Amino acid sequence: MGEYVMKKTHWIYWKQIFSSKFQASCTKAKIEENWRNGYEIPPWVEIRKLADEKYIVRYTYDE
């Protein structure tokens, strides 16, 4: 039986803070689209809401 080792997720944050969720979702779609026809496993992309009604986009992928 193999031992299951959980790896810590390493997030990559997009360099911009967005003033609306719509703007963040457009960037999220763009990141996902870039991987669609590639050879890599697509990233997990999510939008996070900050305390001051602004949004950030972050993504990760398996190494």
trRosetta pair geometry for C-beta under 8 A, 3 or more apart (Angstrom, degrees):
i j d omega theta_ij theta_ji phi_ij phi_ji
9 60 5.4 -4 -174 -148 98 172
10 60 6.0 142 77 -130 53 111
11 58 4.5 13 -178 171 118 128
11 59 7.2 132 -154 66 72 20
11 60 5.2 -69 -101 -63 52 106
12 58 6.5 158 76 -160 42 74
12 59 5.6 -28 60 67 95 72
12 60 6.5 149 9 -86 82 53
13 56 6.2 -15 -156 170 104 126
13 57 7.5 132 -159 84 56 50
13 58 4.8 -33 -100 -101 62 96
14 27 6.0 71 -142 154 168 142
14 31 7.6 -107 -78 -62 120 136
14 56 6.6 176 52 -174 92 75
14 57 4.1 24 8 70 135 97
14 58 6.7 -131 -2 -79 78 43
14 59 7.7 62 -46 1 90 96
16 27 7.4 -164 63 -92 121 161
16 57 7.9 16 66 26 83 103
17 50 7.1 -7 -149 -9 116 149
17 54 5.1 24 169 158 108 133
17 55 7.3 147 -168 71 64 40
17 56 5.8 -40 -114 -83 70 84
18 21 7.6 119 110 -90 126 20
18 23 4.1 -174 -157 93 124 116
18 24 4.2 -165 49 -58 154 84
18 27 7.2 -152 -60 6 138 133
18 54 6.4 155 76 -172 45 79
18 55 4.5 -30 67 68 102 94
18 56 7.2 166 17 -83 86 32
18 57 7.4 52 -8 -23 125 96
19 23 6.6 52 49 22 64 147
19 53 8.0 27 -162 122 60 87
19 54 6.0 -43 -106 -118 42 86
19 55 7.8 -62 29 23 3 86
20 23 4.8 100 63 3 85 99
20 24 7.2 -153 99 0 49 86
20 55 7.1 -32 109 14 17 125
21 24 5.5 -57 -151 41 39 113
21 25 6.1 41 151 -24 71 105
21 47 6.5 90 -147 154 83 152
21 49 7.6 -25 -88 -89 104 97
21 55 5.4 122 -96 -52 56 157
22 25 5.7 -55 -145 35 30 110
22 26 6.7 35 154 -23 63 101
23 26 5.8 -51 -155 28 32 113
23 27 6.9 27 151 -12 63 103
23 55 7.4 154 70 61 91 122
24 27 5.9 -57 -155 38 36 109
24 28 6.3 42 147 -24 68 106
24 47 4.6 101 137 -130 130 121
24 55 4.0 -77 -45 117 151 134
24 56 7.2 65 -122 93 127 3
24 57 5.3 172 -160 -58 89 99
25 28 5.2 -47 -144 34 38 119
25 29 6.4 41 155 -20 65 101
25 47 6.4 -40 -73 -56 66 149
26 29 5.9 -52 -151 35 30 111
26 30 6.5 32 149 -21 62 106
27 30 5.5 -53 -148 35 35 115
27 31 6.5 37 153 -20 67 102
27 57 5.0 -140 101 -14 122 164
28 31 5.9 -54 -152 33 30 110
28 32 6.5 25 153 -14 64 109
28 45 4.9 148 -152 140 86 128
28 46 7.6 25 -123 -128 126 7
28 47 5.9 -67 -59 -55 139 99
28 57 5.4 -153 -70 -132 80 126
29 32 5.8 -57 -147 40 32 110
29 33 6.1 36 155 -24 66 108
30 33 5.7 -53 -144 34 29 114
30 34 6.7 37 155 -27 61 101
31 34 6.0 -51 -157 23 31 114
31 35 7.5 14 153 -7 60 105
31 43 6.6 -57 151 59 111 130
31 45 5.2 143 90 -103 130 146
31 57 7.1 171 -12 155 144 134
31 59 5.6 -157 159 -47 149 155
32 35 6.4 -69 -162 39 35 102
32 36 6.8 56 145 -53 68 95
32 42 6.4 42 -147 -170 71 126
32 43 7.3 -123 -97 58 60 86
32 45 5.6 -111 -60 16 94 145
33 36 5.4 -31 -152 -7 40 122
34 38 7.2 21 142 -28 61 128
35 38 5.0 -71 -151 30 49 124
35 40 6.1 -78 -145 76 102 99
35 41 7.9 -4 179 117 131 27
35 42 4.1 135 115 -116 136 76
35 43 6.1 169 -33 2 160 81
35 61 7.9 -176 -110 -98 151 138
36 42 6.9 31 -80 -92 45 126
38 42 7.9 130 53 -82 107 70
40 61 6.7 26 155 179 123 146
41 61 6.2 154 84 -163 90 99
41 62 5.4 13 63 38 142 109
42 61 7.4 -126 141 -112 23 110
43 59 4.2 48 144 174 140 116
43 60 5.9 155 -161 74 96 29
43 61 4.1 -73 -99 -65 80 97
44 59 6.4 164 80 -154 47 68
44 60 5.2 -11 53 58 96 87
44 61 7.2 169 10 -80 69 50
45 57 6.7 -1 -172 -174 98 99
45 58 7.5 172 -149 91 56 39
45 59 4.3 -19 -99 -98 74 105
46 57 7.5 170 89 -150 37 58
46 58 6.1 -16 62 63 80 81
46 59 7.4 153 16 -88 60 55
47 55 5.5 -4 -176 -173 103 121
47 56 7.4 156 -157 79 57 40
47 57 5.7 -31 -101 -98 67 71
48 55 6.8 151 77 -157 44 67
48 56 5.1 -17 61 62 97 90
48 57 7.7 172 18 -90 77 21
48 58 6.3 15 -5 9 119 112
49 53 7.6 -19 -168 -125 101 30
49 54 7.7 141 -159 79 57 35
49 55 5.7 -37 -103 -100 54 78
50 53 7.5 -45 76 38 80 16
50 54 4.6 -11 47 68 122 84
50 55 6.7 -154 3 -82 87 23
50 56 6.3 77 -45 -13 106 100
